[in-house]
Structures are given as C-alpha cells and as structure tokens.
Amino acid sequence: MVIETLHLSKRYGNVQALTDLNLSIEAGKVFGFIGPNGAGKSTTMLILSTLLEQTEGDAFVCGYNVRKNPEAVRQSLGYMPDFFGVYDNLTAVEYLEFYAGAFKIPARKRSSLVADLLELVNLSHKADAYVDSLSRGMQQRLGLARCLVHDPSALILDEPASGLDPRARIELREIIKQLRGMGKTILISSHILPELAELCDEIGVIERGRLIACGSVHEVSKDRGRTLMELKTLGHEEEAAHLLNQSGRVFQLEEYVDGFQIRFEGNEQQKAELLQQLIAAGIPVVFFGDAKENLEDMFLAITEGVSG
Ligand SMILES: Nc1ncnc2c1ncn2[C@@H]1O[C@H](COP(=O)(O)OP(=O)(O)OP(=O)(O)O)[C@@H](O)[C@H]1O
C-alpha cells in the first residue's frame, strides 16, 4: 500500500473530527475521498502530510510512518492544500525554483525541471507571469506543479477543483489523468465532484469523521442496492410518477422535461417487473434503463439519513 491509515482518529478539543479511519490505497491508484464540509477530509490529508498529529492510530505513506519518519514521508509525498497562499512579486518560474531549492534539487537541474513541470501543467506561456496575476485555474495547476518538484510517488490533493469553472476543472482533470499515467498514487478530495467518477479507481465516502462506504464507484453504489435509473415516456408523466411512487422500490424521483431520474432499490428481475407494470398501465415507455452513475447522485444516496 502506498497510502494507508489504521484506526486513525483525531480530536480537536471537544470536536471528534476523525474516528477509526481505515484507508488503503494501492500503488498507481487514484482514490477519491468524498464527503461534505467538515467531514474530516482535510484533517486526514494533513495527518498524512505530517502537518498535523493524530490523536490515535497510525498513518503511512510509502511504508513510512508519518509520526516516526516524517522526513521520509515528505520526500515521498506531494501535498496540495485547499488554498493557495499569497506570493507577491514571484513569477511562476521563481515560485517553482523556490520549492525545488527547498527540496534540495541541485541548482543546475532546476531550470530544466521547472520548464518540464510548467509544460506538464500547460503553463509554459505563463512562465514569467506573476503568480498573483494568474487565474484560479492556473494557480491550481501551478500548485500541482509545485507538489511535483521532488518527483514524489504519492500525491494528496485537497479539493483541487474547488472554485474552478467547468473548463478549468476539465483541464485539471486531464493533468491528473496524465499523472496517473505516470504511475503516481493519488488521494484526491471533493465534496461535490461528479468528474471524480471517471478519474478514480476507488472512492471512499466520509461523513462526520467516519468512512461510511469504500470501493469502486460501481461497488459502492451496488452495496447500497440502489441504482440510478432513467425513465422516458411519451406523455402520461403523472400516471408514471404515481406508479413509480407506489412501487415501493423507487426513491428520489426527479422529474425532467422528458422523463424521470429515479433511484431504484432492487435486482434486475425487479426492474423488469416495474417495466412490465408501467407498460400494463398503458404508459408509453420510450426508455427505461440504468443512468450513468455520477458521484454527486451516489453521494446523496449514500449519505441519506446518515447525518440525521
Ligand atoms: N483546527 C481546528 N480546530 C478545531 N476544530 C477543527 C479544526 N480543524 C478542523 N476542525 C473540525 O474538524 C472537523 C473536520 O474538519 P475538516 O476540515 O477535516 O473537514 P473537511 O471534510 O476537510 O471539510 P471541508 O470540505 O469543509 O474542507 C470539522 O468539524 C471541523 O470543524
């Protein structure tokens, strides 16, 4: 395992921020850490990055214990916090050179390393621009380049897409895919990011400091036995909605212009039965099938009732 936590707990005074958290992320995997504000994502990431001490349990990066061997952890890990500091009077190049220096990269290697990193994050054209003048999306990409200066095997990215517009999110996602292609092991957090579904090999859902679901996107949704489905009909929406609501297997019915999205609890046989009922009731069904699962929907379904 490249990233691992064992019975990790953290208390801030009276606040129990993390409780018995067990995470394990294999080499080369991208793990999405999903949870609402205050769930404990940043706390976990800070502990793994050696910037915060846990109350109980252990955490490891590349086999190094964060408490016993913090130097080795920092050499193996790139950590991107959820906010970008203010850097007056530093250009993108100077900024990366500063961090390369901090990681003791020999001076003669720094300029080619910095040029390569800027290229990787599509910022070569902004090499001499002041960091404070860059857009948020560009600053996030520069932040990503910064955590790569020492070529770490593991990356921890705390909500890298927050505050970005859709285009900037896509750009960031493409870079993260490239990093995955380079064999990096990545822990990435989000509170609402459907885009993570495509990016992540596995996800963990955290709520109030506890991991409440973990596995592949598919497994996590299957575990709950609830599938996101779509139904399209030619008119007859009211009857269809009534029948779905009466079936006892449909949760979170949402009506769109030309159909419904539902969360269905049951197996394939039960899906077929529901379709038969719709047709027997004379409802002209145009489409009835699984919707492309996205993390936002799954998150709502999984956390339903947990926080009460
Ligand atoms: N320094 C601190 N002192 C006291 N309580 C804290 C501190 N940092 C975090 N907390 C509390 O610990 C809990 C977990 O916070 P954490 O920042 O880890 O959550 P998060 O999942 O990263 O949330 P967000 O999505 O808002 O970043 C919250 O209840 C938070 O209020």
The ligand as an SDF file (V2000), in Angstrom:
LIG
                    3D

 31 33  0  0  0  0  0  0  0  0999 V2000
   -8.0240   23.4900   13.9010 N   0  0  0  0  0  0  0  0  0  0  0  0
   -9.2250   23.0290   14.2480 C   0  0  0  0  0  0  0  0  0  0  0  0
   -9.7230   23.2180   15.4860 N   0  0  0  0  0  0  0  0  0  0  0  0
  -10.9170   22.7390   15.8550 C   0  0  0  0  0  0  0  0  0  0  0  0
  -11.7330   22.0230   15.0410 N   0  0  0  0  0  0  0  0  0  0  0  0
  -11.3020   21.8000   13.7930 C   0  0  0  0  0  0  0  0  0  0  0  0
  -10.0440   22.2990   13.3250 C   0  0  0  0  0  0  0  0  0  0  0  0
   -9.8840   21.9030   12.0400 N   0  0  0  0  0  0  0  0  0  0  0  0
  -10.9970   21.2190   11.7140 C   0  0  0  0  0  0  0  0  0  0  0  0
  -11.8570   21.1500   12.7570 N   0  0  0  0  0  0  0  0  0  0  0  0
  -13.1550   20.4400   12.8030 C   0  0  0  0  0  0  0  0  0  0  0  0
  -12.9310   19.0890   12.4480 O   0  0  0  0  0  0  0  0  0  0  0  0
  -13.9660   18.5900   11.6100 C   0  0  0  0  0  0  0  0  0  0  0  0
  -13.3710   18.0780   10.3110 C   0  0  0  0  0  0  0  0  0  0  0  0
  -12.8620   19.1790    9.5620 O   0  0  0  0  0  0  0  0  0  0  0  0
  -12.0870   19.0060    8.1680 P   0  0  0  0  0  0  0  0  0  0  0  0
  -11.5520   20.3630    7.8020 O   0  0  0  0  0  0  0  0  0  0  0  0
  -11.1400   17.8910    8.2540 O   0  0  0  0  0  0  0  0  0  0  0  0
  -13.2710   18.6110    7.1920 O   0  0  0  0  0  0  0  0  0  0  0  0
  -13.3220   18.5740    5.5980 P   0  0  0  0  0  0  0  0  0  0  0  0
  -14.0200   17.3100    5.2580 O   0  0  0  0  0  0  0  0  0  0  0  0
  -11.9730   18.7980    5.0380 O   0  0  0  0  0  0  0  0  0  0  0  0
  -14.2420   19.8120    5.2580 O   0  0  0  0  0  0  0  0  0  0  0  0
  -14.1870   20.8590    4.0270 P   0  0  0  0  0  0  0  0  0  0  0  0
  -14.8360   20.1690    2.8800 O   0  0  0  0  0  0  0  0  0  0  0  0
  -15.0140   21.9870    4.5510 O   0  0  0  0  0  0  0  0  0  0  0  0
  -12.7560   21.2340    3.8020 O   0  0  0  0  0  0  0  0  0  0  0  0
  -14.9500   19.7360   11.4690 C   0  0  0  0  0  0  0  0  0  0  0  0
  -15.9560   19.5710   12.4420 O   0  0  0  0  0  0  0  0  0  0  0  0
  -14.1150   20.9620   11.7500 C   0  0  0  0  0  0  0  0  0  0  0  0
  -14.9270   21.9940   12.2620 O   0  0  0  0  0  0  0  0  0  0  0  0
  1  2  1  0
  2  3  1  0
  2  7  2  0
  3  4  2  0
  4  5  1  0
  5  6  2  0
  6  7  1  0
  6 10  1  0
  7  8  1  0
  8  9  2  0
  9 10  1  0
 10 11  1  0
 11 12  1  0
 11 30  1  0
 12 13  1  0
 13 14  1  0
 13 28  1  0
 14 15  1  0
 15 16  1  0
 16 17  2  0
 16 18  1  0
 16 19  1  0
 19 20  1  0
 20 21  2  0
 20 22  1  0
 20 23  1  0
 23 24  1  0
 24 25  2  0
 24 26  1  0
 24 27  1  0
 28 29  1  0
 28 30  1  0
 30 31  1  0
M  END
$$$$
